[in-house]
Amino acid sequence: MDAPSPAPDRVTGTALTEQVQAHADQPRPGLTPAGRLPRGHLIALAVFAAIVAVSWWHPRWPAEQALHHSLTVLALAGLLWARWRLRLSLSSFMLVLLFLTLHTVAARWIYSYVPYEQWWQVLTGTVPSGGRNHFDRLVHFGYGLLLAPVLVQVWRGRGSGRGRAWLQAVQVIVSTGALYELFEWAIALSLAPDAAEAYNGQQGDLWDAQKDMALALLGAALGATVAALRPHRT
């Protein structure tokens, strides 16, 4: 008769728990601890920091530029929180930084004096038509176009359908845009007229706030549509 084979070692519940925990604690390829940014995010953040630093080289309107960048600091804090809490993808992270880059360029020339006409002349050799400086309009349009896809991705990741994610993203863009216009109104009431005009950049247009919100809505509708039509990846 064959000798009975030795019984396998029994693993107690405590030992099994320790083995599972040890395996979970091991770093997995492609994953980053919650408290650290992935390499791509760090590179994008470093490039943006360099752009901000360059924009402060011999500032022409330092007080107004600093006032504009108070919002940049708040936006960066919100972006880092969103990356940690919502696990923003690199594409979403870069879209937000791209919008903040537009804002940084505009803040350098307090929105009303961005020399894009001179830049266009250097690139093409043609002189665009003069008149109102429209760079602030571009920034408001970019606010909707660049940030709405991020919101669509967040809500689709939370289980919302295409239509609901689209609607929620557009609603957030429009409502926050309106809140910013109210903030500008409060600035106009609290500062001297010249300082308020320099910060708000209305350039004499009484319908500036409404036009800014309309452009943000248009950008949000376009950006959210493109994001909603793309296949969603978990």
Secondary structure, 3 states (H helix, E strand, C coil): CCCCCCCCCCCCHHHHHHHHHHHHHCCCCCCCCCCCCCHHHHHHHHHHHHHHHHHCCCCCCHHHHHHHHHHHHHHHHHHHHHHHHHCCCHHHHHHHHHHHHHHHHHHHCCCCCCCHHHHHHHHHCCCCCCCCCCHHHHHHHHHHHHHHHHHHHHHHHCCCCHHHHHHHHHHHHHHHHHHHHHHHHHHHHHCCHHHHHHHHCCCCCCCHHHHHHHHHHHHHHHHHHHHHHCCCCC
